[in-house]
Amino acid sequence: MRKPTNDVDMMLSSAAYFIAKHYGLSLPEVWKMNMREFEESFVWASAAERVKAEEMEKASGESKSRTRVASTHGTMPFSN
């Protein structure tokens, strides 16, 4: 089965935007890349974003474990 060109164009445009945004490039600069540069830039940008997301998730989990609400079991302050 052959995919329509519009889908391929949309995927390439999305990848180009992702690369441009990640590296702070303009879209014309991205489109001037050869295919190898484009692929490598996409792979490295994707990997960097994944690592960043994992670090954020880890930091979020650590901060959640530190933020605990005091238990209401046992004696309450000033209850004597």
C-alpha positions as CSV (number, residue, x, y, z in Angstrom):
1,M,0.0,0.0,0.0
2,R,1.3,3.4,-0.9
3,K,0.8,6.4,1.4
4,P,-0.5,9.6,-0.2
5,T,2.1,12.4,-0.6
6,N,0.2,14.7,1.6
7,D,0.9,12.5,4.6
8,V,4.6,12.3,3.8
9,D,4.8,16.0,3.3
10,M,3.0,16.6,6.6
11,M,5.4,14.3,8.4
12,L,8.5,15.9,6.9
13,S,7.1,19.4,7.7
14,S,6.5,18.4,11.3
15,A,10.0,16.9,11.6
16,A,11.5,20.1,10.1
17,Y,9.6,22.3,12.5
18,F,10.7,20.0,15.4
19,I,14.3,20.3,14.3
20,A,14.1,24.0,13.8
21,K,12.5,24.6,17.2
22,H,15.0,22.3,19.0
23,Y,18.1,23.8,17.5
24,G,16.9,27.4,17.2
25,L,17.1,27.3,13.4
26,S,14.9,28.8,10.8
27,L,12.8,26.5,8.5
28,P,14.8,27.5,5.4
29,E,18.0,26.5,7.3
30,V,16.5,23.1,8.0
31,W,15.4,22.6,4.4
32,K,18.9,23.3,3.2
33,M,20.2,20.3,5.1
34,N,21.0,17.1,3.2
35,M,19.1,14.0,4.1
36,R,21.8,12.6,6.4
37,E,22.0,15.9,8.4
38,F,18.2,16.1,8.6
39,E,17.9,12.5,9.8
40,E,20.7,12.9,12.4
41,S,19.3,16.2,13.6
42,F,15.9,14.6,14.1
43,V,17.3,11.6,15.9
44,W,19.4,13.7,18.3
45,A,16.7,16.2,18.9
46,S,14.2,13.4,19.7
47,A,16.7,11.7,22.0
48,A,17.4,15.0,23.8
49,E,13.7,15.7,24.3
50,R,13.1,12.2,25.6
51,V,15.9,12.5,28.2
52,K,14.5,15.9,29.2
53,A,11.1,14.4,29.6
54,E,12.5,11.5,31.7
55,E,14.4,14.0,33.9
56,M,11.3,16.1,34.4
57,E,9.2,13.0,35.3
58,K,11.9,11.9,37.8
59,A,12.1,15.4,39.4
60,S,8.3,15.5,39.5
61,G,8.2,12.1,41.2
62,E,10.8,13.1,43.7
63,S,9.0,16.3,44.6
64,K,5.7,14.5,45.1
65,S,7.4,12.0,47.5
66,R,8.7,14.9,49.6
67,T,5.3,16.7,49.7
68,R,3.4,14.6,52.2
69,V,0.4,15.7,54.2
70,A,0.8,15.1,57.9
71,S,-1.3,12.2,59.1
72,T,-4.4,12.9,61.1
73,H,-4.0,9.6,63.0
74,G,-3.0,9.9,66.6
75,T,-3.3,12.8,68.9
76,M,-4.0,16.2,67.4
77,P,-2.0,19.2,68.6
78,F,-3.5,21.0,71.6
79,S,-5.9,18.1,72.2
80,N,-4.8,17.5,75.8
